[in-house]
Amino acid sequence: MNIQRDPSPPIAESVLASAKQNQNQPTIKINEQFLQEPTLAFLESYQNHLRPALASGIFVLSLSKLQLNSIGDIGQFKHIQICDLSSNFIETIDSLIINCKQLIKLDLHSNRINRLPDGKYWKEMLLLKVLYLHDNLLSSYDDVKSLAYAQNLEILTLYDSPLSLKKNYRHHVVNSIWSLKKLLYLAKRLYFKKD
């Protein structure tokens, strides 16, 4: 039995034809900056409702995975209660903590934060209950001591940071922050397959 293949199946012809048509169209080149500065203009262009005039009506702000390099003008939104700035390149959060005192949940995981603001700023965060700081560059117990001033902080993550590699770090954190109810960590589960 001799089987011959069609050298140009109909599907391949249609793909080639559409590719030739697309070659004649001009291509759009995007000039991307690697890191973004979250200015008010950037925030307004990112999400249309993030206008400074409407700042008092914004309670949830999600700006994860945008390659932000700083807090920028996010501190202008003083009434936000839930803020997600995860998976960016942020190094300091001072202006956010100083200005946004209504925060209940703050997600800063997977950034480049290597130090936290002083305790006097955390002391004014009376509503903050949840703080995700895992996968950052925090390495000092002084940062944990400053978090102790956040009187209502109940849930905290610090795993995958240099601090989490220190001996007895969980014991130190729990005994430093009395309000904590959960110090979450990445649980590695082993699954066994039965034969």
C-alpha positions, -999 to +999 in steps of 0.1 A: +000+000+000+014+033-010+003+064+009+010+098-005+006+131+014-008+162-002+021+186-003-001+216+005-032+208+026-060+234+025-054+245+061-018+253+054-028+273+023-052+294+043-026+301+070-001+311+044-026+334+026-035+352+058+002+356+067+008+372+033-021+396+038-008+406+073+027+413+058+012+442+038-003+458+069+019+482+089+032+469+122+028+489+154+059+491+175+053+497+212+078+517+231+076+501+266+094+513+296+106+485+318+095+501+351+065+524+355+062+554+378+025+553+391+018+590+385-018+603+385-017+604+347-005+567+346-032+557+370-059+575+351-047+559+318-045+524+334-080+525+348-104+552+338-120+555+372-087+564+389-091+602+386-080+624+415-114+640+417-129+606+424-102+595+449-125+598+479-149+572+463-122+545+456-119+519+482-102+490+464-071+495+443-055+466+424-023+474+406-005+441+406+019+429+378+024+464+363+061+467+368+057+497+392+090+508+407+075+530+435+044+540+453+043+572+433+009+591+436-010+561+450-009+579+483-034+604+469-061+578+473-064+582+510-097+563+514-086+529+499-092+500+522-079+471+501-047+477+481-030+451+459+005+461+447+018+426+444+043+414+418+059+448+411+094+463+417+085+485+447+113+491+472+098+514+498+062+519+510+066+549+533+043+573+514+016+547+512+017+540+550+019+577+558-011+587+537-035+557+534-046+552+570-079+535+561-062+503+548-076+470+560-058+447+536-024+455+520-009+430+496+028+438+488+041+403+481+067+397+454+083+432+454+118+444+464+109+459+497+140+457+520+128+478+549+096+489+565+086+523+578+091+532+614+066+520+641+052+555+645+036+552+611+023+517+617+007+529+649-016+551+629-028+521+608-057+513+632-077+493+607-050+472+591-057+435+596-040+417+567-005+423+554+012+402+528+049+407+526+062+374+515+087+371+487+104+405+495+139+414+507+131+419+543+159+406+565+159+425+598+140+418+630+138+456+634+111+455+606+091+430+627+094+453+657+080+482+637+051+460+627+043+454+663+029+489+664+001+479+640-023+472+669-049+452+649-027+433+625-041+397+625-027+381+594+009+384+582+031+366+556+068+368+556+079+335+539+103+334+510+122+364+524+157+365+540+141+370+574+122+337+571+156+319+567+167+329+602+165+304+630+133+306+650+120+335+630+084+324+634+088+323+672+104+358+671+076+373+649+047+358+669+062+370+702+069+405+688+034+411+672+009+402+699-022+409+678-013+383+652-037+354+649-020+339+618+015+340+605+010+323+572+037+303+555+039+283+523+029+248+532+047+223+512+024+193+508+036+159+497+013+139+476+018+102+474+004+082+446-008+047+455+001+020+430 
